[in-house]
């Protein structure tokens, strides 16, 4: 099947999910929206993944392509009922595009804990609570009409949600693996933010947190991908 992946910078890509998608026999096409790449027609697209980024969901004046991206997400999820998976900004974009509300608040940077709600199939087979990588200053304050809360946290309430039966999103970064934080911190503003959050050498501190949980993160990424595929009807094994 054909996965369309919307990215908002080159460094924020599916990471740990890439080999899982490829091993299942699927192919990915990436659109780099921040570099002016255009959204394709929906013909031949079987699933939509929307990644994170440094942009805030409501910064449409500074990033006018967000307007078109939200309309694209709305058509994908509502009109075409495509399987959807959103991460961080992709979580907020799903909420905003479908009538929910996002605002500054619930900020988290570092490894934290998320509590799945009872019966949330997206997190089947994962511990409760389970560790996640967080890096966000905006949160979903009101989910779209008809959305279901799937996981919550002490700082940010809407940690995961489902809209309809095929659209899922998470506020955390389940794609992170060893080296991801160091790669993100190659952007000077990101490195400076981590120094403010953790003190001098913040990138190394955050990277050490990730390394401590790396095996759990990898196992959870696999479970999350398999659970999402099962919930949306995407095959997880090659023929």
C-alpha positions as CSV (number, residue, x, y, z in Angstrom):
1,X,0.0,0.0,0.0
2,X,1.0,3.6,-0.6
3,X,1.7,5.8,2.5
4,X,1.8,9.6,1.9
5,X,4.0,11.2,4.6
6,X,3.7,15.0,5.2
7,X,6.8,16.5,6.8
8,X,7.5,19.9,8.1
9,X,11.3,19.6,8.2
10,X,13.7,17.1,6.9
11,X,14.8,15.8,10.3
12,X,11.3,15.0,11.6
13,X,10.5,11.8,9.6
14,X,9.0,8.4,10.5
15,X,12.4,7.2,11.9
16,X,11.7,4.0,13.8
17,X,8.5,3.4,11.8
18,X,10.3,3.5,8.4
19,X,11.7,-0.1,8.5
20,X,8.4,-1.4,9.9
21,X,6.4,0.2,7.0
22,X,8.9,-1.2,4.5
23,X,9.1,-4.6,6.0
24,X,5.3,-4.8,5.7
25,X,5.7,-4.3,2.0
26,X,4.4,-0.8,1.8
27,X,6.0,2.2,0.1
28,X,6.2,5.8,1.2
29,X,6.1,9.1,-0.6
30,X,7.2,12.2,1.3
31,X,6.1,15.7,0.8
32,X,8.3,18.4,2.4
33,X,5.8,21.2,3.0
34,X,8.2,23.6,4.6
35,X,10.3,23.5,1.4
36,X,7.4,24.4,-0.9
37,X,6.7,20.9,-2.2
38,X,3.1,20.6,-3.3
39,X,0.4,18.2,-2.1
40,X,-0.4,15.4,-4.6
41,X,-3.8,14.2,-5.8
42,X,-5.4,11.5,-3.7
43,X,-5.4,9.0,-6.5
44,X,-3.4,5.9,-5.3
45,X,-2.9,7.1,-1.7
46,X,-3.9,4.4,0.8
47,X,-2.8,6.1,4.1
48,X,-1.8,9.5,5.4
49,X,0.9,10.1,8.0
50,X,1.5,13.6,9.3
51,X,4.7,14.2,11.2
52,X,5.9,16.8,13.8
53,X,7.7,20.1,13.3
54,X,8.8,23.3,14.9
55,X,5.9,25.2,13.5
56,X,2.8,25.9,15.7
57,X,-0.5,24.7,14.4
58,X,-2.1,28.1,14.3
59,X,0.8,30.0,12.7
60,X,-0.9,30.3,9.3
61,X,0.4,33.8,8.6
62,X,4.0,32.7,8.9
63,X,3.4,29.3,7.3
64,X,0.5,29.8,4.8
65,X,0.9,26.2,3.5
66,X,-0.7,25.1,6.8
67,X,-4.1,26.3,5.5
68,X,-3.9,23.9,2.5
69,X,-2.5,21.1,4.7
70,X,-5.4,21.3,7.0
71,X,-7.9,21.2,4.1
72,X,-6.0,18.2,2.8
73,X,-6.2,16.4,6.1
74,X,-9.9,17.2,6.4
75,X,-10.6,15.7,3.0
76,X,-8.4,12.7,3.7
77,X,-10.1,11.9,7.0
78,X,-13.7,13.0,6.5
79,X,-14.4,12.7,2.8
80,X,-12.1,9.8,1.9
81,X,-11.8,8.0,5.2
82,X,-8.2,7.3,4.7
83,X,-6.2,5.7,7.5
84,X,-4.4,8.5,9.3
85,X,-1.6,8.7,11.8
86,X,-0.5,12.0,13.3
87,X,2.5,12.7,15.5
88,X,2.9,15.8,17.6
89,X,2.2,18.6,15.1
90,X,0.3,16.0,13.1
91,X,-1.8,15.4,16.2
92,X,-2.6,19.0,16.6
93,X,-3.3,19.5,12.9
94,X,-5.9,16.7,13.0
95,X,-7.6,18.4,15.9
96,X,-7.5,21.9,14.3
97,X,-8.5,20.7,10.8
98,X,-11.7,19.0,12.1
99,X,-12.9,21.7,14.4
100,X,-11.0,21.1,17.6
101,X,-8.9,23.7,19.5
102,X,-5.2,24.0,20.2
103,X,-3.4,26.5,22.4
104,X,-0.1,27.1,24.1
105,X,0.2,25.0,27.3
106,X,0.8,21.5,28.5
107,X,4.5,22.0,27.5
108,X,6.7,19.0,27.9
109,X,10.3,18.3,27.0
110,X,12.0,15.1,27.8
111,X,10.9,11.5,28.6
112,X,7.6,11.3,30.4
113,X,4.8,8.9,31.1
114,X,1.5,8.5,29.3
115,X,-1.5,6.6,30.6
116,X,-3.6,4.8,28.0
117,X,-7.4,4.6,28.7
118,X,-9.1,1.3,29.2
119,X,-10.0,-0.3,25.9
120,X,-7.7,1.8,23.8
121,X,-6.7,-0.7,21.1
122,X,-4.0,1.5,19.8
123,X,-1.9,0.7,22.9
124,X,-2.7,-2.9,23.2
125,X,0.3,-4.9,24.6
126,X,2.0,-1.8,26.0
127,X,2.6,-1.1,29.7
128,X,0.3,1.3,31.6
129,X,1.7,3.9,32.0
130,X,4.4,3.7,29.3
131,X,7.4,6.1,28.7
132,X,7.3,8.4,25.7
133,X,9.5,11.2,24.2
134,X,7.8,14.6,24.5
135,X,8.8,17.9,22.9
136,X,6.0,20.4,22.5
137,X,4.7,23.7,23.7
138,X,1.2,23.5,22.3
139,X,-1.5,21.1,23.2
140,X,-5.0,20.0,22.0
141,X,-7.3,21.7,24.5
142,X,-10.6,20.6,22.8
143,X,-10.9,17.5,20.6
144,X,-13.0,17.6,17.5
145,X,-16.7,16.6,17.8
146,X,-17.0,12.9,18.0
147,X,-13.4,12.3,18.8
148,X,-12.4,9.7,21.5
149,X,-9.7,10.3,24.0
150,X,-7.2,7.3,24.0
151,X,-4.5,8.3,26.4
152,X,-3.8,11.1,28.8
153,X,-1.0,12.6,31.0
154,X,-0.5,14.7,34.1
155,X,0.8,17.8,32.1
156,X,-1.0,17.4,28.8
157,X,-4.5,15.8,28.9
158,X,-5.0,14.9,25.2
159,X,-2.1,12.6,24.6
160,X,-3.8,10.5,22.0
161,X,-7.1,10.5,20.2
162,X,-9.2,8.7,17.6
163,X,-11.5,10.5,15.1
164,X,-13.9,8.2,13.4
165,X,-12.6,4.6,13.1
166,X,-9.5,5.2,11.0
167,X,-7.8,8.4,12.2
168,X,-5.4,8.3,15.1
169,X,-2.9,10.7,16.6
170,X,-0.5,11.1,19.5
171,X,1.1,14.1,21.1
172,X,4.3,12.3,21.9
173,X,7.1,11.2,19.5
174,X,7.0,7.4,19.3
175,X,9.2,7.5,16.2
176,X,12.3,8.6,18.2
177,X,15.3,6.2,18.3
178,X,18.9,6.5,19.4
179,X,20.4,9.6,17.8
180,X,17.2,11.3,16.8
181,X,17.5,14.0,19.5
182,X,21.1,14.8,18.5
183,X,20.0,15.0,14.9
184,X,17.1,17.4,15.8
185,X,19.5,19.5,17.8
186,X,21.7,20.2,14.8
187,X,19.3,23.1,14.3
188,X,20.8,25.8,16.6
189,X,17.4,27.0,17.9
190,X,16.5,23.5,18.9
191,X,19.8,23.0,20.8
192,X,19.3,26.3,22.6
193,X,15.8,25.2,23.6
194,X,17.2,22.0,25.1
195,X,19.9,24.0,27.0
196,X,17.1,26.1,28.5
197,X,15.1,23.0,29.4
198,X,17.9,20.9,30.9
199,X,20.8,23.3,31.4
200,X,24.1,23.4,29.5
201,X,24.6,20.3,27.4
202,X,20.8,19.7,27.2
203,X,21.0,17.7,24.0
204,X,23.2,15.1,25.7
205,X,20.9,15.0,28.7
206,X,17.9,14.4,26.5
207,X,19.8,11.9,24.4
208,X,20.8,10.0,27.5
209,X,17.1,9.8,28.6
210,X,16.2,8.3,25.2
211,X,19.1,5.8,25.3
212,X,17.9,4.6,28.7
213,X,14.5,3.7,27.3
214,X,15.5,2.9,23.7
215,X,14.6,-0.8,23.8
216,X,11.2,0.0,25.2
217,X,10.7,2.7,22.6
218,X,11.6,0.3,19.8
219,X,9.2,-2.4,21.1
220,X,6.4,0.1,21.6
221,X,6.9,1.6,18.1
222,X,6.4,-1.9,16.7
223,X,3.3,-2.6,18.8
224,X,1.9,0.8,18.0
225,X,2.4,0.3,14.2
226,X,0.8,-3.2,14.4
227,X,-2.1,-2.0,16.4
228,X,-2.7,1.0,14.1
229,X,-2.6,-1.3,11.1
230,X,-5.0,-3.7,12.7
231,X,-7.4,-0.9,13.6
232,X,-7.3,0.7,10.1
233,X,-7.2,-2.4,7.9
234,X,-3.7,-2.0,6.7
235,X,-1.8,-5.3,6.2
236,X,1.3,-5.8,8.3
237,X,2.8,-8.8,6.5
238,X,4.0,-9.2,3.0
239,X,2.3,-11.8,0.9
